[in-house]
Amino acid sequence: MKKMILLIFALSAASFIFLFSAHSQEDMQFVSNDAFVKPRRPPAVFRHDEHNALAEIEACYDCHHVYDENGKLVEDESSEDQQCSGCHELERSGKKPALMKAFHANCKGCHKENKNGPVICGQCHVRGLVVEE
């Protein structure tokens, strides 16, 4: 009887560990780099909800900005339903920075300003991770 209880406990623990690790992988998100023809680095690892909770970001427009035709930031308006490549092209266009520069200015710029978060390439663009869609 003790062996049966021990076996059930061991199987339950193994199932829990398997499910927990599988769930963690599903939570992993990456910033899409589909717009880049030949990316030099893998996509940046970015766990959206975890990041925002740790950074205490509540308003979507803090990251998903919108600018008017004069280049002025529109307060309280968000572009969260659009990809960055919808506004930013691979090369600089007018006043808009190129896509890669826009990513880095938004993310890395915030990290530098707040003196918290990764600012070195390999800290976001982690080599060897498999991107699953």
N, CA, C and O atoms as a GROMACS GRO file, in nm:
protein
  532
    1MET      N    1   0.082  -0.119   0.000
    1MET     CA    2   0.000   0.000   0.000
    1MET      C    3   0.087   0.127   0.000
    1MET      O    4   0.058   0.222  -0.072
    2LYS      N    5   0.195   0.127   0.083
    2LYS     CA    6   0.285   0.242   0.088
    2LYS      C    7   0.350   0.264  -0.047
    2LYS      O    8   0.370   0.378  -0.089
    3LYS      N    9   0.385   0.155  -0.116
    3LYS     CA   10   0.448   0.168  -0.248
    3LYS      C   11   0.351   0.231  -0.348
    3LYS      O   12   0.390   0.313  -0.431
    4MET      N   13   0.226   0.192  -0.339
    4MET     CA   14   0.124   0.246  -0.429
    4MET      C   15   0.105   0.396  -0.405
    4MET      O   16   0.096   0.473  -0.501
    5ILE      N   17   0.099   0.437  -0.280
    5ILE     CA   18   0.084   0.579  -0.245
    5ILE      C   19   0.208   0.656  -0.292
    5ILE      O   20   0.196   0.766  -0.346
    6LEU      N   21   0.326   0.599  -0.271
    6LEU     CA   22   0.450   0.662  -0.314
    6LEU      C   23   0.453   0.677  -0.466
    6LEU      O   24   0.495   0.780  -0.518
    7LEU      N   25   0.410   0.572  -0.537
    7LEU     CA   26   0.405   0.577  -0.682
    7LEU      C   27   0.308   0.684  -0.731
    7LEU      O   28   0.340   0.761  -0.822
    8ILE      N   29   0.190   0.691  -0.671
    8ILE     CA   30   0.092   0.794  -0.708
    8ILE      C   31   0.149   0.933  -0.681
    8ILE      O   32   0.133   1.023  -0.763
    9PHE      N   33   0.213   0.950  -0.568
    9PHE     CA   34   0.274   1.079  -0.534
    9PHE      C   35   0.382   1.116  -0.636
    9PHE      O   36   0.387   1.230  -0.683
   10ALA      N   37   0.467   1.019  -0.670
   10ALA     CA   38   0.575   1.044  -0.766
   10ALA      C   39   0.519   1.080  -0.904
   10ALA      O   40   0.568   1.172  -0.968
   11LEU      N   41   0.417   1.010  -0.948
   11LEU     CA   42   0.355   1.040  -1.077
   11LEU      C   43   0.288   1.177  -1.075
   11LEU      O   44   0.294   1.252  -1.172
   12SER      N   45   0.224   1.209  -0.965
   12SER     CA   46   0.160   1.341  -0.952
   12SER      C   47   0.264   1.452  -0.957
   12SER      O   48   0.245   1.553  -1.024
   13ALA      N   49   0.373   1.433  -0.885
   13ALA     CA   50   0.480   1.533  -0.884
   13ALA      C   51   0.541   1.549  -1.023
   13ALA      O   52   0.565   1.661  -1.067
   14ALA      N   53   0.566   1.438  -1.092
   14ALA     CA   54   0.622   1.443  -1.227
   14ALA      C   55   0.526   1.514  -1.322
   14ALA      O   56   0.568   1.594  -1.406
   15SER      N   57   0.397   1.484  -1.310
   15SER     CA   58   0.297   1.550  -1.395
   15SER      C   59   0.294   1.700  -1.369
   15SER      O   60   0.287   1.779  -1.464
   16PHE      N   61   0.299   1.739  -1.244
   16PHE     CA   62   0.300   1.881  -1.207
   16PHE      C   63   0.421   1.951  -1.267
   16PHE      O   64   0.408   2.059  -1.325
   17ILE      N   65   0.538   1.890  -1.254
   17ILE     CA   66   0.660   1.950  -1.308
   17ILE      C   67   0.651   1.962  -1.460
   17ILE      O   68   0.688   2.064  -1.517
   18PHE      N   69   0.601   1.857  -1.525
   18PHE     CA   70   0.587   1.860  -1.670
   18PHE      C   71   0.491   1.970  -1.713
   18PHE      O   72   0.522   2.049  -1.803
   19LEU      N   73   0.376   1.977  -1.651
   19LEU     CA   74   0.278   2.078  -1.688
   19LEU      C   75   0.328   2.219  -1.659
   19LEU      O   76   0.305   2.311  -1.738
   20PHE      N   77   0.396   2.236  -1.546
   20PHE     CA   78   0.448   2.368  -1.510
   20PHE      C   79   0.552   2.413  -1.610
   20PHE      O   80   0.550   2.528  -1.653
   21SER      N   81   0.645   2.325  -1.649
   21SER     CA   82   0.749   2.364  -1.744
   21SER      C   83   0.690   2.388  -1.882
   21SER      O   84   0.734   2.480  -1.952
   22ALA      N   85   0.591   2.309  -1.923
   22ALA     CA   86   0.527   2.330  -2.052
   22ALA      C   87   0.454   2.464  -2.053
   22ALA      O   88   0.457   2.536  -2.152
   23HIS      N   89   0.388   2.496  -1.942
   23HIS     CA   90   0.316   2.622  -1.932
   23HIS      C   91   0.413   2.740  -1.939
   23HIS      O   92   0.382   2.841  -2.002
   24SER      N   93   0.529   2.728  -1.877
   24SER     CA   94   0.628   2.835  -1.878
   24SER      C   95   0.675   2.862  -2.020
   24SER      O   96   0.696   2.978  -2.057
   25GLN      N   97   0.693   2.757  -2.100
   25GLN     CA   98   0.736   2.776  -2.237
   25GLN      C   99   0.628   2.845  -2.318
   25GLN      O  100   0.658   2.927  -2.405
   26GLU      N  101   0.502   2.813  -2.292
   26GLU     CA  102   0.394   2.877  -2.365
   26GLU      C  103   0.387   3.026  -2.332
   26GLU      O  104   0.347   3.107  -2.416
   27ASP      N  105   0.425   3.063  -2.209
   27ASP     CA  106   0.423   3.203  -2.169
   27ASP      C  107   0.534   3.283  -2.234
   27ASP      O  108   0.524   3.405  -2.244
   28MET      N  109   0.640   3.216  -2.279
   28MET     CA  110   0.752   3.288  -2.338
   28MET      C  111   0.706   3.351  -2.469
   28MET      O  112   0.644   3.286  -2.553
   29GLN      N  113   0.736   3.478  -2.484
   29GLN     CA  114   0.698   3.551  -2.604
   29GLN      C  115   0.821   3.619  -2.660
   29GLN      O  116   0.918   3.646  -2.589
   30PHE      N  117   0.815   3.646  -2.786
   30PHE     CA  118   0.923   3.713  -2.857
   30PHE      C  119   0.867   3.832  -2.932
   30PHE      O  120   0.752   3.831  -2.976
   31VAL      N  121   0.949   3.935  -2.946
   31VAL     CA  122   0.912   4.048  -3.030
   31VAL      C  123   0.928   4.000  -3.174
   31VAL      O  124   1.034   3.949  -3.211
   32SER      N  125   0.826   4.014  -3.255
   32SER     CA  126   0.830   3.966  -3.392
   32SER      C  127   0.939   4.037  -3.472
   32SER      O  128   0.949   4.160  -3.470
   33ASN      N  129   1.020   3.957  -3.541
   33ASN     CA  130   1.121   4.016  -3.630
   33ASN      C  131   1.091   3.978  -3.774
   33ASN      O  132   1.181   3.977  -3.858
   34ASP      N  133   0.965   3.946  -3.802
   34ASP     CA  134   0.923   3.902  -3.936
   34ASP      C  135   0.950   4.008  -4.043
   34ASP      O  136   0.968   3.972  -4.159
   35ALA      N  137   0.952   4.133  -4.008
   35ALA     CA  138   0.972   4.240  -4.107
   35ALA      C  139   1.115   4.242  -4.161
   35ALA      O  140   1.140   4.296  -4.269
   36PHE      N  141   1.208   4.184  -4.087
   36PHE     CA  142   1.348   4.184  -4.129
   36PHE      C  143   1.376   4.065  -4.219
   36PHE      O  144   1.348   3.951  -4.182
   37VAL      N  145   1.431   4.091  -4.338
   37VAL     CA  146   1.457   3.985  -4.435
   37VAL      C  147   1.563   3.888  -4.384
   37VAL      O  148   1.542   3.767  -4.386
   38LYS      N  149   1.675   3.940  -4.339
   38LYS     CA  150   1.784   3.858  -4.285
   38LYS      C  151   1.826   3.913  -4.150
   38LYS      O  152   1.926   3.985  -4.140
   39PRO      N  153   1.751   3.880  -4.044
   39PRO     CA  154   1.786   3.934  -3.912
   39PRO      C  155   1.925   3.886  -3.869
   39PRO      O  156   1.961   3.770  -3.888
   40ARG      N  157   2.001   3.976  -3.810
   40ARG     CA  158   2.135   3.942  -3.762
   40ARG      C  159   2.131   3.871  -3.628
   40ARG      O  160   2.225   3.801  -3.591
   41ARG      N  161   2.024   3.888  -3.558
   41ARG     CA  162   2.009   3.827  -3.426
   41ARG      C  163   1.872   3.763  -3.415
   41ARG      O  164   1.781   3.796  -3.491
   42PRO      N  165   1.856   3.671  -3.320
   42PRO     CA  166   1.723   3.614  -3.298
   42PRO      C  167   1.628   3.721  -3.243
   42PRO      O  168   1.674   3.824  -3.194
   43PRO      N  169   1.497   3.696  -3.251
   43PRO     CA  170   1.403   3.794  -3.197
   43PRO      C  171   1.425   3.816  -3.048
   43PRO      O  172   1.470   3.726  -2.977
   44ALA      N  173   1.394   3.934  -3.002
   44ALA     CA  174   1.411   3.968  -2.860
   44ALA      C  175   1.308   3.892  -2.776
   44ALA      O  176   1.190   3.888  -2.809
   45VAL      N  177   1.357   3.833  -2.668
   45VAL     CA  178   1.268   3.765  -2.574
   45VAL      C  179   1.190   3.873  -2.499
   45VAL      O  180   1.248   3.969  -2.449
   46PHE      N  181   1.060   3.855  -2.493
   46PHE     CA  182   0.979   3.956  -2.426
   46PHE      C  183   0.852   3.892  -2.372
   46PHE      O  184   0.763   3.853  -2.448
   47ARG      N  185   0.845   3.882  -2.243
   47ARG     CA  186   0.725   3.830  -2.176
   47ARG      C  187   0.640   3.951  -2.136
   47ARG      O  188   0.661   4.012  -2.032
   48HIS      N  189   0.545   3.983  -2.221
   48HIS     CA  190   0.469   4.108  -2.212
   48HIS      C  191   0.410   4.133  -2.074
   48HIS      O  192   0.439   4.235  -2.012
   49ASP      N  193   0.326   4.042  -2.026
   49ASP     CA  194   0.257   4.066  -1.899
   49ASP      C  195   0.353   4.069  -1.781
   49ASP      O  196   0.338   4.151  -1.690
   50GLU      N  197   0.450   3.979  -1.782
   50GLU     CA  198   0.550   3.975  -1.674
   50GLU      C  199   0.631   4.104  -1.673
   50GLU      O  200   0.655   4.162  -1.567
   51HIS      N  201   0.672   4.149  -1.791
   51HIS     CA  202   0.749   4.273  -1.804
   51HIS      C  203   0.670   4.391  -1.747
   51HIS      O  204   0.721   4.468  -1.666
   52ASN      N  205   0.545   4.404  -1.791
   52ASN     CA  206   0.465   4.519  -1.748
   52ASN      C  207   0.436   4.516  -1.599
   52ASN      O  208   0.430   4.621  -1.534
   53ALA      N  209   0.418   4.398  -1.544
   53ALA     CA  210   0.396   4.388  -1.400
   53ALA      C  211   0.521   4.432  -1.324
   53ALA      O  212   0.512   4.510  -1.229
   54LEU      N  213   0.637   4.382  -1.365
   54LEU     CA  214   0.762   4.417  -1.297
   54LEU      C  215   0.795   4.565  -1.314
   54LEU      O  216   0.845   4.629  -1.221
   55ALA      N  217   0.768   4.619  -1.432
   55ALA     CA  218   0.799   4.760  -1.460
   55ALA      C  219   0.688   4.853  -1.413
   55ALA      O  220   0.700   4.976  -1.423
   56GLU      N  221   0.581   4.796  -1.361
   56GLU     CA  222   0.466   4.873  -1.315
   56GLU      C  223   0.409   4.962  -1.425
   56GLU      O  224   0.374   5.078  -1.402
   57ILE      N  225   0.401   4.905  -1.547
   57ILE     CA  226   0.342   4.975  -1.660
   57ILE      C  227   0.196   4.934  -1.670
   57ILE      O  228   0.165   4.816  -1.685
   58GLU      N  229   0.108   5.030  -1.661
   58GLU     CA  230  -0.034   5.001  -1.667
   58GLU      C  231  -0.099   5.051  -1.796
   58GLU      O  232  -0.194   4.990  -1.845
   59ALA      N  233  -0.048   5.158  -1.850
   59ALA     CA  234  -0.109   5.217  -1.969
   59ALA      C  235  -0.039   5.164  -2.095
   59ALA      O  236   0.083   5.172  -2.107
   60CYS      N  237  -0.117   5.110  -2.186
   60CYS     CA  238  -0.063   5.053  -2.310
   60CYS      C  239   0.016   5.158  -2.390
   60CYS      O  240   0.118   5.126  -2.450
   61TYR      N  241  -0.034   5.282  -2.390
   61TYR     CA  242   0.031   5.386  -2.469
   61TYR      C  243   0.170   5.425  -2.418
   61TYR      O  244   0.242   5.499  -2.486
   62ASP      N  245   0.208   5.376  -2.300
   62ASP     CA  246   0.346   5.401  -2.254
   62ASP      C  247   0.447   5.342  -2.352
   62ASP      O  248   0.554   5.400  -2.373
   63CYS      N  249   0.414   5.231  -2.412
   63CYS     CA  250   0.502   5.166  -2.510
   63CYS      C  251   0.446   5.175  -2.651
   63CYS      O  252   0.520   5.196  -2.748
   64HIS      N  253   0.316   5.160  -2.662
   64HIS     CA  254   0.248   5.160  -2.793
   64HIS      C  255   0.202   5.301  -2.824
   64HIS      O  256   0.084   5.335  -2.806
   65HIS      N  257   0.295   5.384  -2.869
   65HIS     CA  258   0.268   5.526  -2.887
   65HIS      C  259   0.199   5.556  -3.021
   65HIS      O  260   0.200   5.476  -3.114
   66VAL      N  261   0.142   5.674  -3.026
   66VAL     CA  262   0.080   5.727  -3.147
   66VAL      C  263   0.123   5.872  -3.160
   66VAL      O  264   0.119   5.949  -3.063
   67TYR      N  265   0.165   5.909  -3.281
   67TYR     CA  266   0.203   6.047  -3.309
   67TYR      C  267   0.109   6.104  -3.414
   67TYR      O  268   0.064   6.032  -3.503
   68ASP      N  269   0.078   6.232  -3.403
   68ASP     CA  270  -0.007   6.295  -3.504
   68ASP      C  271   0.075   6.331  -3.628
   68ASP      O  272   0.196   6.306  -3.632
   69GLU      N  273   0.010   6.390  -3.727
   69GLU     CA  274   0.077   6.423  -3.854
   69GLU      C  275   0.189   6.527  -3.837
   69GLU      O  276   0.273   6.541  -3.926
   70ASN      N  277   0.190   6.599  -3.725
   70ASN     CA  278   0.296   6.697  -3.698
   70ASN      C  279   0.410   6.638  -3.615
   70ASN      O  280   0.505   6.708  -3.579
   71GLY      N  281   0.400   6.510  -3.585
   71GLY     CA  282   0.504   6.444  -3.508
   71GLY      C  283   0.491   6.463  -3.358
   71GLY      O  284   0.586   6.437  -3.284
   72LYS      N  285   0.375   6.509  -3.313
   72LYS     CA  286   0.352   6.530  -3.170
   72LYS      C  287   0.285   6.406  -3.110
   72LYS      O  288   0.192   6.350  -3.168
   73LEU      N  289   0.334   6.364  -2.994
   73LEU     CA  290   0.278   6.249  -2.926
   73LEU      C  291   0.134   6.275  -2.887
   73LEU      O  292   0.102   6.378  -2.827
   74VAL      N  293   0.046   6.181  -2.922
   74VAL     CA  294  -0.095   6.191  -2.886
   74VAL      C  295  -0.112   6.121  -2.752
   74VAL      O  296  -0.097   5.999  -2.743
   75GLU      N  297  -0.142   6.197  -2.649
   75GLU     CA  298  -0.156   6.142  -2.514
   75GLU      C  299  -0.276   6.049  -2.506
   75GLU      O  300  -0.379   6.071  -2.570
   76ASP      N  301  -0.262   5.944  -2.427
   76ASP     CA  302  -0.369   5.850  -2.398
   76ASP      C  303  -0.422   5.772  -2.519
   76ASP      O  304  -0.528   5.710  -2.510
   77GLU      N  305  -0.349   5.774  -2.631
   77GLU     CA  306  -0.391   5.696  -2.747
   77GLU      C  307  -0.287   5.587  -2.771
   77GLU      O  308  -0.167   5.612  -2.761
   78SER      N  309  -0.334   5.467  -2.802
   78SER     CA  310  -0.246   5.351  -2.813
   78SER      C  311  -0.249   5.289  -2.952
   78SER      O  312  -0.351   5.291  -3.020
   79SER      N  313  -0.135   5.233  -2.991
   79SER     CA  314  -0.124   5.160  -3.118
   79SER      C  315  -0.109   5.011  -3.093
   79SER      O  316  -0.052   4.940  -3.176
   80GLU      N  317  -0.160   4.963  -2.980
   80GLU     CA  318  -0.140   4.823  -2.941
   80GLU      C  319  -0.199   4.723  -3.039
   80GLU      O  320  -0.159   4.607  -3.039
   81ASP      N  321  -0.293   4.764  -3.122
   81ASP     CA  322  -0.354   4.672  -3.218
   81ASP      C  323  -0.277   4.666  -3.351
   81ASP      O  324  -0.322   4.602  -3.446
   82GLN      N  325  -0.162   4.734  -3.358
   82GLN     CA  326  -0.082   4.739  -3.480
   82GLN      C  327   0.059   4.687  -3.452
   82GLN      O  328   0.108   4.695  -3.339
   83GLN      N  329   0.122   4.635  -3.556
   83GLN     CA  330   0.263   4.599  -3.542
   83GLN      C  331   0.347   4.724  -3.562
   83GLN      O  332   0.306   4.817  -3.632
   84CYS      N  333   0.463   4.728  -3.501
   84CYS     CA  334   0.551   4.843  -3.515
   84CYS      C  335   0.586   4.868  -3.662
   84CYS      O  336   0.599   4.983  -3.705
   85SER      N  337   0.599   4.760  -3.738
   85SER     CA  338   0.633   4.771  -3.880
   85SER      C  339   0.519   4.833  -3.961
   85SER      O  340   0.537   4.865  -4.079
   86GLY      N  341   0.402   4.850  -3.902
   86GLY     CA  342   0.292   4.917  -3.969
   86GLY      C  343   0.320   5.066  -3.988
   86GLY      O  344   0.273   5.127  -4.084
   87CYS      N  345   0.397   5.124  -3.896
   87CYS     CA  346   0.434   5.265  -3.906
   87CYS      C  347   0.582   5.284  -3.942
   87CYS      O  348   0.618   5.374  -4.018
   88HIS      N  349   0.666   5.198  -3.889
   88HIS     CA  350   0.810   5.211  -3.908
   88HIS      C  351   0.858   5.117  -4.018
   88HIS      O  352   0.835   4.997  -4.012
   89GLU      N  353   0.924   5.174  -4.118
   89GLU     CA  354   0.978   5.095  -4.228
   89GLU      C  355   1.120   5.050  -4.193
   89GLU      O  356   1.177   5.094  -4.093
   90LEU      N  357   1.176   4.963  -4.276
   90LEU     CA  358   1.311   4.914  -4.250
   90LEU      C  359   1.414   5.026  -4.256
   90LEU      O  360   1.514   5.025  -4.183
   91GLU      N  361   1.390   5.123  -4.343
   91GLU     CA  362   1.477   5.240  -4.355
   91GLU      C  363   1.403   5.362  -4.303
   91GLU      O  364   1.280   5.366  -4.306
   92ARG      N  365   1.476   5.458  -4.257
   92ARG     CA  366   1.416   5.582  -4.206
   92ARG      C  367   1.326   5.644  -4.313
   92ARG      O  368   1.362   5.648  -4.431
   93SER      N  369   1.211   5.691  -4.272
   93SER     CA  370   1.116   5.753  -4.363
   93SER      C  371   1.069   5.884  -4.302
   93SER      O  372   0.993   5.884  -4.205
   94GLY      N  373   1.113   5.994  -4.357
   94GLY     CA  374   1.075   6.125  -4.302
   94GLY      C  375   1.127   6.140  -4.160
   94GLY      O  376   1.245   6.119  -4.134
   95LYS      N  377   1.038   6.176  -4.068
   95LYS     CA  378   1.076   6.195  -3.928
   95LYS      C  379   1.074   6.065  -3.849
   95LYS      O  380   1.128   6.057  -3.738
   96LYS      N  381   1.012   5.961  -3.907
   96LYS     CA  382   1.001   5.834  -3.836
   96LYS      C  383   1.132   5.758  -3.841
   96LYS      O  384   1.191   5.743  -3.949
   97PRO      N  385   1.180   5.710  -3.727
   97PRO     CA  386   1.302   5.629  -3.729
   97PRO      C  387   1.276   5.494  -3.796
   97PRO      O  388   1.163   5.446  -3.801
   98ALA      N  389   1.382   5.434  -3.847
   98ALA     CA  390   1.373   5.301  -3.905
   98ALA      C  391   1.327   5.203  -3.797
   98ALA      O  392   1.340   5.230  -3.677
   99LEU      N  393   1.273   5.090  -3.839
   99LEU     CA  394   1.213   4.994  -3.748
   99LEU      C  395   1.308   4.950  -3.636
   99LEU      O  396   1.270   4.953  -3.519
  100MET      N  397   1.429   4.910  -3.671
  100MET     CA  398   1.522   4.864  -3.568
  100MET      C  399   1.555   4.976  -3.469
  100MET      O  400   1.562   4.953  -3.348
  101LYS      N  401   1.576   5.095  -3.520
  101LYS     CA  402   1.606   5.208  -3.433
  101LYS      C  403   1.486   5.240  -3.343
  101LYS      O  404   1.502   5.275  -3.226
  102ALA      N  405   1.365   5.226  -3.397
  102ALA     CA  406   1.245   5.252  -3.319
  102ALA      C  407   1.232   5.151  -3.204
  102ALA      O  408   1.202   5.189  -3.091
  103PHE      N  409   1.256   5.023  -3.234
  103PHE     CA  410   1.253   4.922  -3.128
  103PHE      C  411   1.352   4.958  -3.018
  103PHE      O  412   1.317   4.962  -2.900
  104HIS      N  413   1.476   4.984  -3.058
  104HIS     CA  414   1.580   5.010  -2.960
  104HIS      C  415   1.556   5.138  -2.883
  104HIS      O  416   1.580   5.143  -2.762
  105ALA      N  417   1.508   5.242  -2.950
  105ALA     CA  418   1.481   5.368  -2.880
  105ALA      C  419   1.370   5.349  -2.777
  105ALA      O  420   1.378   5.402  -2.667
  106ASN      N  421   1.268   5.274  -2.814
  106ASN     CA  422   1.154   5.253  -2.724
  106ASN      C  423   1.193   5.166  -2.605
  106ASN      O  424   1.171   5.204  -2.490
  107CYS      N  425   1.249   5.051  -2.633
  107CYS     CA  426   1.279   4.953  -2.526
  107CYS      C  427   1.406   4.989  -2.449
  107CYS      O  428   1.402   5.011  -2.327
  108LYS      N  429   1.516   4.996  -2.521
  108LYS     CA  430   1.645   5.023  -2.457
  108LYS      C  431   1.646   5.163  -2.396
  108LYS      O  432   1.705   5.186  -2.290
  109GLY      N  433   1.581   5.256  -2.465
  109GLY     CA  434   1.574   5.393  -2.413
  109GLY      C  435   1.505   5.398  -2.278
  109GLY      O  436   1.549   5.469  -2.187
  110CYS      N  437   1.396   5.324  -2.265
  110CYS     CA  438   1.322   5.319  -2.137
  110CYS      C  439   1.408   5.252  -2.030
  110CYS      O  440   1.411   5.297  -1.915
  111HIS      N  441   1.477   5.146  -2.067
  111HIS     CA  442   1.563   5.077  -1.970
  111HIS      C  443   1.672   5.169  -1.919
  111HIS      O  444   1.702   5.171  -1.800
  112LYS      N  445   1.733   5.245  -2.010
  112LYS     CA  446   1.839   5.339  -1.969
  112LYS      C  447   1.782   5.450  -1.881
  112LYS      O  448   1.840   5.486  -1.779
  113GLU      N  449   1.668   5.504  -1.922
  113GLU     CA  450   1.604   5.612  -1.847
  113GLU      C  451   1.570   5.569  -1.705
  113GLU      O  452   1.587   5.646  -1.610
  114ASN      N  453   1.522   5.448  -1.691
  114ASN     CA  454   1.482   5.397  -1.559
  114ASN      C  455   1.594   5.324  -1.487
  114ASN      O  456   1.576   5.275  -1.375
  115LYS      N  457   1.711   5.316  -1.551
  115LYS     CA  458   1.827   5.247  -1.494
  115LYS      C  459   1.791   5.106  -1.448
  115LYS      O  460   1.831   5.061  -1.340
  116ASN      N  461   1.712   5.038  -1.534
  116ASN     CA  462   1.669   4.902  -1.502
  116ASN      C  463   1.630   4.832  -1.631
  116ASN      O  464   1.555   4.887  -1.712
  117GLY      N  465   1.679   4.712  -1.650
  117GLY     CA  466   1.647   4.633  -1.768
  117GLY      C  467   1.767   4.617  -1.858
  117GLY      O  468   1.866   4.689  -1.844
  118PRO      N  469   1.759   4.523  -1.949
  118PRO     CA  470   1.873   4.493  -2.036
  118PRO      C  471   1.899   4.605  -2.138
  118PRO      O  472   1.807   4.668  -2.189
  119VAL      N  473   2.027   4.627  -2.164
  119VAL     CA  474   2.068   4.724  -2.266
  119VAL      C  475   2.174   4.668  -2.359
  119VAL      O  476   2.213   4.734  -2.456
  120ILE      N  477   2.221   4.548  -2.332
  120ILE     CA  478   2.322   4.483  -2.416
  120ILE      C  479   2.251   4.383  -2.507
  120ILE      O  480   2.160   4.312  -2.463
  121CYS      N  481   2.292   4.377  -2.633
  121CYS     CA  482   2.224   4.296  -2.736
  121CYS      C  483   2.184   4.156  -2.688
  121CYS      O  484   2.067   4.120  -2.696
  122GLY      N  485   2.280   4.079  -2.639
  122GLY     CA  486   2.256   3.940  -2.603
  122GLY      C  487   2.164   3.920  -2.485
  122GLY      O  488   2.119   3.808  -2.460
  123GLN      N  489   2.134   4.026  -2.412
  123GLN     CA  490   2.041   4.014  -2.300
  123GLN      C  491   1.896   4.005  -2.348
  123GLN      O  492   1.812   3.948  -2.279
  124CYS      N  493   1.866   4.060  -2.464
  124CYS     CA  494   1.732   4.052  -2.522
  124CYS      C  495   1.727   3.950  -2.635
  124CYS      O  496   1.634   3.870  -2.645
  125HIS      N  497   1.829   3.954  -2.718
  125HIS     CA  498   1.838   3.865  -2.834
  125HIS      C  499   1.919   3.741  -2.793
  125HIS      O  500   2.039   3.734  -2.818
  126VAL      N  501   1.852   3.646  -2.730
  126VAL     CA  502   1.919   3.530  -2.671
  126VAL      C  503   1.938   3.423  -2.778
  126VAL      O  504   1.841   3.367  -2.830
  127ARG      N  505   2.063   3.395  -2.808
  127ARG     CA  506   2.094   3.293  -2.910
  127ARG      C  507   2.063   3.155  -2.856
  127ARG      O  508   2.080   3.128  -2.737
  128GLY      N  509   2.016   3.067  -2.943
  128GLY     CA  510   1.993   2.928  -2.906
  128GLY      C  511   1.851   2.896  -2.860
  128GLY      O  512   1.816   2.780  -2.845
  129LEU      N  513   1.770   2.999  -2.836
  129LEU     CA  514   1.631   2.973  -2.798
  129LEU      C  515   1.550   2.945  -2.924
  129LEU      O  516   1.571   3.010  -3.027
  130VAL      N  517   1.462   2.851  -2.916
  130VAL     CA  518   1.378   2.815  -3.030
  130VAL      C  519   1.251   2.897  -3.026
  130VAL      O  520   1.181   2.901  -2.925
  131VAL      N  521   1.222   2.963  -3.136
  131VAL     CA  522   1.101   3.043  -3.146
  131VAL      C  523   0.993   2.956  -3.207
  131VAL      O  524   1.005   2.912  -3.322
  132GLU      N  525   0.888   2.932  -3.131
  132GLU     CA  526   0.775   2.853  -3.181
  132GLU      C  527   0.657   2.945  -3.200
  132GLU      O  528   0.630   3.033  -3.118
  133GLU      N  529   0.587   2.923  -3.309
  133GLU     CA  530   0.471   3.008  -3.337
  133GLU      C  531   0.344   2.933  -3.313
  133GLU      O  532   0.236   2.988  -3.332
   0.00000   0.00000   0.00000
